[in-house]
């Protein structure tokens, strides 16, 4: 699985003008299931993200995790993270999981985050979403499991 995480002060996702998910301080997690991904990879990714020490401690050092801070997560599906731009000018997405499997693993990943005790909202798989955020830092990290 592939993810782009952003430490945020707040983030929200809207579909057709309606708010469907949000978080206050925590993480916006853009996630893409890749061809051949499994539930085990989703579990590994969720565990890694929950423990990444990217939040400031009392000395202003990045030394605390999402679990340490009690922050929330907004998980948004984004198959374009699978973009292959090695040939030509039009990205290819053939390495992304097929839509049904991508949606299943996306929901499984969000549930895995909840299972770790993290308050987790979601976007809507396959929808035209409008995502807004206030990136804190900015801190943006790419993860590939």
Secondary structure, DSSP 8 states (H G I E B T S, - for coil): -EEEEEEEEEEEEEETTEEEEEESSEEEEEEE-BTT--HHHHHHHHHHHHH---EE-TTS-EEE-HHHHT-EEEEEE-GGGG-B-SSSSS-B-TTB--HHHHHHHHHHHHHHHHHTT--EEE--TTS-EEEEEEEEEEEEEEEE-
